[in-house]
Amino acid sequence: MTEETTRKTETKKADQSTSKQTTGISEKYSAEKAADETKITTKKPLEKKPDVVFIGNKPPMSYVMAVITALSSGAINEITLKARGRAITTAVDVAEITSNRFIKDLKVTAVGIGTEEMPAREGDNRSRNVSIIEIKLAKK
């Protein structure tokens, strides 16, 4: 009877060690899986799109060079100029200079206009509306 008891005890110990090994493996696997999931959900910071040029207060030739540089990389065939307020005239100038003087096969494919509501300036009590324009230029 003692032999049977020893065998049962040894069998139980073997089963427990196997279950510990299996548990260790599943814990390790779940830790690796969690690490992989965090890698997947982690995102890179947003990068600036090269196919959009925001027009501001600089001289028009600065933006013309930006457009030429973006289009000469070969990665894109279409570029969008975005401007608002007083910079709209500069955006139109950039589109015309680029298409007439530098890249002859560049054409205006679309023009979009609209209005944005800007927050009130310091001292003002109401918001103001500002005009915006988007000009899409594409190579033929």
C-alpha positions as CSV (number, residue, x, y, z in Angstrom):
1,M,0.0,0.0,0.0
2,T,2.8,2.3,0.6
3,E,4.1,1.8,-2.9
4,E,0.8,2.9,-4.4
5,T,0.8,6.0,-2.2
6,T,4.3,6.9,-3.3
7,R,3.5,6.3,-6.9
8,K,0.4,8.5,-6.6
9,T,2.5,11.2,-4.9
10,E,5.2,11.1,-7.6
11,T,2.5,11.2,-10.3
12,K,0.9,14.3,-8.7
13,K,4.3,16.0,-8.4
14,A,5.1,15.3,-12.0
15,D,1.7,16.6,-13.0
16,Q,2.2,19.8,-10.9
17,S,5.7,20.4,-12.4
18,T,4.3,20.0,-15.9
19,S,1.4,22.4,-15.1
20,K,3.9,24.8,-13.7
21,Q,6.0,24.6,-16.9
22,T,2.9,25.0,-19.0
23,T,1.8,28.0,-16.9
24,G,5.2,29.5,-17.2
25,I,5.1,29.2,-21.0
26,S,1.6,30.7,-21.2
27,E,2.6,33.6,-18.9
28,K,5.7,34.2,-21.0
29,Y,3.6,34.0,-24.2
30,S,1.0,36.4,-22.9
31,A,3.8,38.8,-21.8
32,E,5.3,38.7,-25.3
33,K,1.8,39.1,-26.9
34,A,1.1,42.1,-24.7
35,A,4.5,43.6,-25.7
36,D,3.7,43.0,-29.4
37,E,0.3,44.6,-28.9
38,T,1.8,47.7,-27.4
39,K,4.2,47.9,-30.4
40,I,1.3,47.7,-32.8
41,T,-0.8,50.4,-31.0
42,T,2.1,52.7,-30.6
43,K,2.0,55.3,-33.4
44,K,4.6,57.6,-34.8
45,P,4.2,61.3,-34.5
46,L,2.3,62.9,-37.3
47,E,4.6,63.9,-40.1
48,K,4.0,66.8,-42.4
49,K,2.6,65.8,-45.8
50,P,4.8,66.8,-48.6
51,D,1.9,67.3,-51.0
52,V,0.5,70.4,-49.1
53,V,2.2,73.8,-48.9
54,F,0.8,76.3,-46.5
55,I,1.2,79.8,-47.7
56,G,2.0,82.6,-45.3
57,N,3.9,85.9,-45.2
58,K,7.1,84.9,-47.0
59,P,7.8,86.1,-50.5
60,P,6.1,84.1,-53.2
61,M,9.4,82.7,-54.6
62,S,10.0,80.8,-51.3
63,Y,6.8,78.9,-51.8
64,V,7.5,78.4,-55.5
65,M,10.8,76.7,-54.6
66,A,8.9,74.5,-52.1
67,V,6.5,73.4,-54.8
68,I,9.3,72.7,-57.3
69,T,11.2,70.7,-54.7
70,A,8.2,68.6,-53.7
71,L,7.3,67.9,-57.3
72,S,10.9,67.1,-58.4
73,S,11.3,64.4,-55.8
74,G,9.1,62.2,-58.1
75,A,7.1,60.8,-55.3
76,I,4.0,62.9,-55.9
77,N,2.4,64.3,-59.0
78,E,-0.2,66.6,-57.3
79,I,0.3,69.3,-54.7
80,T,-2.1,71.5,-52.8
81,L,-1.5,75.2,-51.9
82,K,-3.5,76.3,-48.8
83,A,-3.8,79.9,-47.7
84,R,-6.2,82.1,-45.7
85,G,-6.8,85.8,-45.4
86,R,-4.3,88.2,-47.0
87,A,-2.1,85.3,-48.0
88,I,-4.6,84.2,-50.7
89,T,-3.1,86.6,-53.2
90,T,0.3,85.1,-52.5
91,A,-1.1,81.6,-53.1
92,V,-2.5,82.6,-56.5
93,D,0.8,84.2,-57.4
94,V,2.7,81.0,-56.4
95,A,0.4,78.9,-58.6
96,E,0.8,81.2,-61.6
97,I,4.5,81.6,-61.3
98,T,5.1,77.9,-60.9
99,S,2.9,76.8,-63.8
100,N,3.9,79.6,-66.2
101,R,7.6,80.1,-65.6
102,F,9.1,76.9,-64.1
103,I,7.0,73.8,-64.7
104,K,5.2,74.2,-68.0
105,D,3.1,71.0,-67.8
106,L,1.7,71.9,-64.3
107,K,-2.0,72.7,-64.4
108,V,-4.5,73.9,-61.9
109,T,-6.9,71.0,-61.4
110,A,-9.2,72.4,-58.7
111,V,-9.8,75.5,-56.6
112,G,-11.7,75.4,-53.4
113,I,-12.8,78.4,-51.4
114,G,-14.4,78.7,-48.0
115,T,-14.6,80.5,-44.7
116,E,-13.1,79.6,-41.3
117,E,-14.3,81.1,-38.0
118,M,-11.4,82.4,-36.0
119,P,-11.5,82.9,-32.2
120,A,-11.9,86.4,-30.9
121,R,-8.7,88.5,-30.6
122,E,-7.7,89.9,-27.2
123,G,-10.1,92.7,-26.4
124,D,-12.7,91.6,-28.9
125,N,-15.9,90.0,-27.8
126,R,-16.9,88.0,-30.9
127,S,-15.2,85.7,-33.4
128,R,-14.4,86.7,-36.9
129,N,-14.6,85.0,-40.3
130,V,-11.5,84.5,-42.5
131,S,-11.5,83.4,-46.1
132,I,-9.5,80.3,-47.2
133,I,-8.4,78.9,-50.5
134,E,-7.0,75.6,-51.7
135,I,-5.4,75.4,-55.1
136,K,-4.6,71.9,-56.4
137,L,-1.8,71.7,-59.0
138,A,-1.0,68.5,-61.0
139,K,1.5,67.4,-63.6
140,K,0.0,66.3,-66.9
